[in-house]
Amino acid sequence: MYLNKINEAKTAYTFDDFLLAPNESWVEPKDVNTKSRISTNFKLKIPIVSAAMDTVTENELAIALAQEGGIGIIHRNMTLEDEVNHVKKVKESGDLTIRDVFTTDPESSLETVKDLMSEEAVSGLPVIESGKLIGIISKRDLKPFLNETSNKTVKDLMTCGVVTVPESISPAEALDIAYENKIERLPVVKDDKLVGIITIKDILEQKQYPHSIRDKDGKLLVAAAAGPFDLKRAIALDEAGADIIAIDCAHAHNMNVVNFVSTIKENVDADLIVGNIATVEAAEALIAKDVNGLKVGIGPGSMCTTRIIAGVGVPQITAIGQVADVARDYDVPVIADGGIRYSGDIAKAIAAGADVVMLGNLLAGTYESPGAVTVINGIKYKQYRGMGSMGAMTGGFSGGADRYFQEIKGPMKHSKLVPEGVEGVVHYKGKVSDVIFQLVGGLKASMGYCGAKNIQVMHEQAKFVKITSSGIKESHPHDLLITNESPNYPTLK
């Protein structure tokens, strides 16, 4: 019995065990389409998702990634109120209309208006009377009177007959109206009442990100993590505007988790992606609960020690492939979470059946990630830790502990936890947009070699070759001292 268990064990593989074979190709990298689904109802323009880790994804990185065509998953190692606020900040940043508008009334003094503009760093104020917009006053209107005492009020200087626009206006239409009327601000009205302001600056900023991923209302897409049994958090995130909720735990094939998925699904409108899993049986169990996406990866992350501490896991290429075989039959997207070190690994994950990849380490060192910056021997680093690390389990809001089905009890809380992750630092990498450019560029190059014009063709057409340890050594630069580091192949240890 026991010997058979050993002898019949299957061989499992990870990224370094394979290369993609070059195919006949009529496809050039510049012509590749990288659109792919993260869930049954949402597509991304690039197949990249940021991990729900407390040193990776908060609102700043989620905004930056959505502007590039990917999506960030806000971590849950914080209070419910804080996570909701992060979701709202992403949504507000992607809204062309500024909703939180400071206003004044026609009887206000010029001094009062001047002080309000200065305090709130705005250059103009809509003038409201009886709930309706009647004019607008700007710093330009005030300028001749700033250095003298005047009895004039807002109604004496405000611009009347203000050009307004409806909520449904497109960025291009708003820009045309602003230029045509030579104005910088367009009040947005509904039933004669002010609901917000559109500025030329915001329109032009939105045009800077032509690949940004947005919802039907033009706001940036955002995902947020909830615990496997945290219905209250899931509902609050859904109400805050999260497009996708990621049920976040280390072992989503725990049947209590599987069964509670139905409860969460019944109470939220957002798409539900669930993980982490690594087997056919887990995929089948969760698909039966009508999930919108499956997150794959038990132990491949650079900060994860589950495979060492618990002795459990499935090497990532095999895990992706066997889950994808099941998910494809039900048209459920697969998110490959962990183990990716280079852009070539993204291509391999997609060739193995993943629809998108989730990145932690590769994004943790970016300017927009929340990790603290530190300098060691004159080199900049940013903090990065696994959610199963002692720091994540005992810091924040214990989102690391319940992810691994553990509880913090008593005053000696550190001694009552069994961590499955470590803490460390990664090299500072600069703007997330620069990192994404290199990662997507490498993926497009791979798809060009494979003759794949889009992700679907990559799934169907890409072929693997299995390699040895000598092949891995040959694949990396060798027999030289690298003097100029490449932006997509770091050599610093």
C-alpha positions, 0 to 999 in steps of 0.5 A: 500500500505505502510503497505503491503510493510512492511508486505511483506518484505522478511527476509534476513540473514547473516553469524551468522544466520547459521551454516553448518550441518556436513555430512557423509564424506570420505574427510579429510581436507588435501585432499581438493581441494580449486581451484575456479574461480574468473572470467570466464577465470581465476582460483585461487588455493585458493578462496581468493581475497584482496579488492581494498582498499587503506589500503589493496592492493598495489603491495606488498600484491598483490604479496604475495597473488598471491604467495599463490594462491589468487589474489589482486585487486590494489586499484584506490585511486591514480593517473593512473600512480601510479596504472599502476606502481603497476600492472607492479611491480606485473607482473615483480616480477613474471617474471623469467626473469629480463628484466631491465638489466644493461650492459657494453661494452668491452672497459669500464674500470674496475673502471667504471664497479666496480662503476656500480656494486656497485651503482646498487647492481649487481654482474655481467654485460653482455657485449654488442657489436653492440647490441649482447651479447659477454660475461659477467663480474663478481665481481669475475673477477674483484677481483684480480684487485680492489686494484691496478691501471690497464689499462685493460678493460672489454674485457681483463677479461670478460668470453666469450662463455657465456651459454645462454637460450631462453625465452621459458625455464622453471624454472626446465630447467634453474636450470639444465643448471645453475647447470650443468655449475656451473654458477649463471646467465643465459642470455636470448637471442632472435635473438642473442640479450640480452632480460634479465637475469635469476638468480639461486636465482630467480629460487629457490625463485619461487620454494618456492611458488609452489601454486603461481597463474600465467598467461600463461607467468609465471607471477603472476596474478594481478587485478586492480580497475577502476571507473565505467566511467573511460575508460582511466584508464581501458585501461591503466591497461589492457595495463599494464598487468592487468589480471582482471579489477574490475569496482569498485562502491558502486551501480553497478545496477545504469543503467548508470554504467550497460550501460557503462560496454559495452563500457569498455568491448569493449576496454579491453582484460582483464576479467571484474568483476563488483560490488557491487550488492546484488539483482537478478535484478542487476545480470541479468542486468550485465550478459546481458552485458557479464561481467566475474564476479559479486561482491556481497555486499552492506554494510557488510564490517566492515568499511562500514556505508551504511546500517546506513547512507543510510538505504540500503543493503541486509544481505550478505548470502541472497545477495550471494545466490540470485545472485548466483542462477542467475549467476549459470545459466550463468556460471558467478562466484560470488565474496562475498565481505564483512562481513567475520570475521572468516574462517568459514564465508568463508565456509558459503559464498561458501556454499551459492553460492560464488566462491571466497571471497573478504577480507579487514579487515582480510588482512589490518593488515598484514605486506604487506598491505599499511596501516600505523603502529601505537602503542597503549598501547604497541600493534601494529596496522595498519590503516584501513579505508572504501573507503567511509570514509571521509579520503578515499574520500578526500585523495589519488586521490578521488577514494573513492568519485566517488565510491559513486557517489559524487564529491569534490567541493570547498575549504570546501570539507569535508563539501560537502561529505556524507561519508558511511564509517569510519576510524580506526585500526586493530591488526597487524597480521604479514605476509599475508602467515600466515593469509592465512594459517589459513583461508584456513585451516579453510575452508578445515576443513569445507569442510571435515565436509561437505564431500566436496572434492572441491568447486563445491561439497561444492556448491552442498552438503553443508547444512545450519541450521538456529540458534538463538541468543542463538546458536550464543552465544553457538558457541563462546568460553564461560564461561571461561577466555581465557589465550592463544589467538589462531591465528585464533580466536583473542580475543583482542578488 
